[in-house]
Amino acid sequence: MRIEWDDHENIFIAGSSGMVGSAIKRELEKLGFSEKNERKKLLCPKREQLNLLNFEELKLWFKQFNPSIVIIAAAKVGGIVANNENTYDFILENLKIQTNLIELSHIHKVKKLLFLGSSCIYPKLSPQPIKEEYLMTNSLEKTNEFYAIAKIAGIKLCQSLMIQNKFNAICLMPTNLYGPGDNYHEINSHVIPGLIRRFYEAKIKNLDKVTCWGTGNPLREFLYVDDLARACIFLLKTWDPVYYLNSEELRLTKNCIINVGSNDEVSIKELAKTIARKCSYGGEIIWDTEKPDGTPRKKLETSKINSLGWFPDIDLETGLDLTIESFRKEKESKRVRY
């Protein structure tokens, strides 16, 4: 039997205060869901209210609030430096968070679970664009392999539950994300928020040059976070992998995975120039080639989600404008995440 979304759900967003979780929350609120609406309930506990690392605490919470749909947007994330220097934290915390949530979702028979992964799960030298079936066909990028291994474990847990118990789980693999509410830490941020902060502050301080990491040659694909939020809701409403696929096909294909990306692929060098221009910075950009580049190219193949009828709405130019404006407002109100 196909499991339908009926618009009268208790939806638990794990990680609702992060960039991705808050974007999903905004989109669900547009559909009438809220934390006060008992018929279309949003469950969005903050970190201080619910410790996702504590299985017993989370078990009691599931019993009390009984979510029907679970969205796992909670994760320990960071850029190249954070991944390299905090390997133990990245693998252990992410394993605990996702294992607790997936196991308890299964125990409590939630209707659907959406597990958000990352394009870094794919091999460093995958054929391009990257198809879902390329998972585990070669070695990972060393600068984020501990995070990637944790995410792969989450995918395999979802897949094994589908095969063994017909548990309805969607593993959504987004490309590189950006948008409002991102982390702008000087060292631990991802590339777009890191560049926005760097050029914004260079403009204010009237610096004559800005140093960026690597050669600037790697190609990256970017997706605005609100587009990802819409993709999440679209898939929860329309895609049911257990309905479409028998268990033998699931064993052979990994069809609980679905990529989500955009057509916005750009070199890091061109991205830096674009952000510098949008921040009105006219100084010199210097590239520190002693710093790592990471994967040479990472473009997702998205024919599966496109065939279902989903496409992104916000192009990179528009998304960068919205993100920079959001950063300015967050900075002025002292709410920017460092």
N, C-alpha and C positions, 0 to 999 in steps of 0.2 A: 504493500500500500504506500502511495506517495504521501509524504508528510508535508502538509501545507502550513503556511504562515496565515493566521486568521485575524491579525490586527488586534487581538485581545490577548496579549502575551505579557509575561513577566520577564523582561529582558535585563540580564546582568551584564554590564560592561566592566570587565576587570581591567583596571588601568584607565578609568574614565577621566582622570585629571591630566593625562599625558597628551601629546600632540594628536596622536591617532584616536585615542579614546574620546577626547573632547570633540573631535570632528564628527565621530560617529554619533555622539550624544546630540550634537547640534542638528544633524540630519534626522534623527529619530524624533526630536522635539518638533520638527516641521510636520511630522506625521501625527502629531497629537500625543505622543508618549511623554510622560513626565514622572518625576519622583512622587508626585502627589495624586496622579490619576490611577485609581485602583484597577480600572479596566484595561488601561494601556500603560503598564507600570514600567518605569525605569529604575533599576537598582544600581546605584553608582556610589558605593561606599568608598570613602577616602582611605588613604594608606593608614592613617592613625585610627581609623574605625575598624579595619579588617586587615590582618596580616596574612597575605597570600602564601607566605613561606611556612605558615603554621597549619599543618593538616587538621589537627583537632579543632582549632578555632574556626577554620573554614568549614569543617564538617557540621558544626553547630549552626553556622550561618546559613548553609544550604537547607538544613532542616527547618529553620525558622522562616526563611523567605521563599523557598521553593521556586527558583527560576525555571522558566520553560525554555528559554533560549539563552545561551551563554556565548559571549564574545570575548575572546582572550586577546586583549590589546596591551596587557601588562607584560613588561620585559625589562631587563637591565640592558641598556643600549649605550653606545658611544662610538667615537671615531677610532681611527687607526691606533693612536697613542693609548687610549683607554683600553682597547682590546688587547694590545700587546703587554701592557703593564699590569692588568688585573685579570689574568687568564682564569684563575681559580674562581673568582667572584662571578665572572661571566658565565662559566659553564654550570657552576653549582646553583646559583640563584635562579637562572632560567630553567634548569631542570626541575627544581623544586616547585616553582610557580606553576609551570605548565602541567607537570605530572599531578599535582594536587587538584588543579582545576579540571583536568580531563577525567581523572579517576572519579571525582565526586560528581561530575556531570553524568557520567555513565551510571554510577550507583543510584542517583536520583532520577534517572530516566528522562533527562531533558530532551525536548523535542528536536532541537538542532544545536550544534556547537560549531562556532567559527573560530578557527585557530589562525592567527596572523603570524606568518613567518617572515622571510626576507629573501631577496634574490641572492644573498651571500651563501645560501645553502648549496648552490650549484658549483661545479668544479671551476677552478681558476681559468682553465683553458678550454672551456666548453665551446663547441661550434656555435656560431652566432647566426640568427638570434637563438636564445636559449629556450628549448622546449622542456616541458614538465618531465618528460622521460629521461632527460639527461642527469637527473639526480643520481649521485653516487656512481658515476661512470668514470671519474678520475679524481685527482687530489684537489683539496680545497686551497683557497688563498690563505697563506700562513698568517697574515695580519689579523684575520678574524675567525680562524678555524674553531676556536673554543666556543664562541657564540654560535657559529654555524652548526657544530656538532650537537649542541643543545637543541637547536631548532629542528634538526633532522630527527632527533630522538622523539620530539613532540609529534612530528608528522607520522613517524612509524607507529607511535602509540595510537594515534587516531586511525591509521590504516588497519592496524591489527584488530582494533575494536570493531571496525566495519566488517572485516572479513569474518571474525569469530562470532560477533554478536549483532551484526546489522546495525551498529550504532551510527547515527547520522552525523557525520563530521565533514566539514569543509576546511581544507587547508589552503588559505589564500596567500600567495607569494607576491608581495608588491615589489616593484622596482624602488629605486632611491626616492625617498619622500622628502617633502619640504612644505612649509606653510606656517600659519599662525600657531603660537604656542610651542615652537621648537626650542631646543636647548642651544644657547649661544655661548657656551663655555669656550674660553680662549684656546684650550687644548683638546678637550674631550668632545667637542661638537662634530657633527657631520659637515660635509663640504659646503653646502649652501649657507647654512646659518653661520659657519665659521668665516666665510668670505664676506657675508653681509656685515658682521660685526667689525671685521678687519678694515674694510673700506669705509664704513660709516665713521669709525673712530679716527681713521687716517684723515678724512675730510675735516672733521671737527678740529683735530690737532694740527692741521696744515702740514702733514708729513710729506716729504718729497719722494718717498718710495715705500712700497709695501712688499714684504717677502712672503711668497706662497710656497707650499711644499711640493716636492717632486719636479717632474719635467713639464707638467701641464698637458702631456700628450694623451693620457688615457681618455677613453670615451665613456660617458655615463648618460643613462636615461633617467629622466626625472618625472615624478608624478605629484601633482598638487594634492595635499592631504584630503581636501574635501571631495575630490574625485574618488579617492580610495574609499572614503566613508560611503559614498553613493554606491560603489561597487559592492561593498559589504552587504548593504541592505538589499540590493538587487539580487545577489546570490542567495541570501537567506530566504527571499521570497520565491525565487524561480528555480534554483538548482538543488536537486536531491540526488547525490551520487549513488546511494543505495537503490533508489528506484530505477535508475537508468542502467545500472551495471550489475551483473551477477558476480558472485564471489570469486569465480575463477578469473574473470577479467580483472577484478581488483588486484588479485595476486600478481597478475602479469604486467599490469600497467601503472600502478600508483595513481589511479584516477581520482583520489580524494584531493589531489593538488590541482590548483588552477592559478595561472599567472595573471597578474594585472599590471599593466604598464601603459606607456603613452608613445607617441611618435617624436617626443622631445629628447633626442639624443644629441649631445654636444661634447666637445673636448673640454677638459677642465680649464685649459688656457682661454678658450673662447668664453666659457662661463665666467671666469674671473674678469675678463674685459667687460662683459655685459653688466655684471654687478657693480663694477667700478663706475661705469657710465651712469647707471641708475642711481648711484649714491653721489653723483657729481664729483667724483674723485678723478683728478687729472694727472696725478703723479706717475712715477715709474713703477712697473710691476716686475719684481725679480723672482726667479725660480730657484729654490734651494734643491739642487739635484741630488744632494746627499740624503734627502728624506725619501721614504718609499712612495712609489706610485700606486701600489695595490694592483688589482686586476686590470689588464690592458683595455678590455672592453667588456661591458656587461649589459646586453640588450635582450630583453625578454620577448619571446614569441607568444603572442596573446590571441591566437586565432580561436582558442577554446571559448574564452569569455566573450570575444567579439561575435562568435557564431550564435551565442545566446542572446545577443542584442545590446550588450553594454559597450560604450565607448566613452573616453574622457571628454570633459567639456572645456577645461581650462588649459590653454597653451602656456608654454614656459614664460614668454614675455609678460603675459597677464598675471600669471602666478607669482613671478618675481616682484612685480609692482605691488601686488596685494601683500606679499610677505614682508617686503621692506617697509611698507606703510604700517603693517601690524607691529613690526619690530620698533618703529619710531614711537608708536602709541604705548607699547608695553614698557619701553625705556622711560618715556615721560611720566608714566604712572608708577614707575619703579616695580613693575610686575614681570619684567623680562627675566627669563630663566638663564642663570649663569652656572 
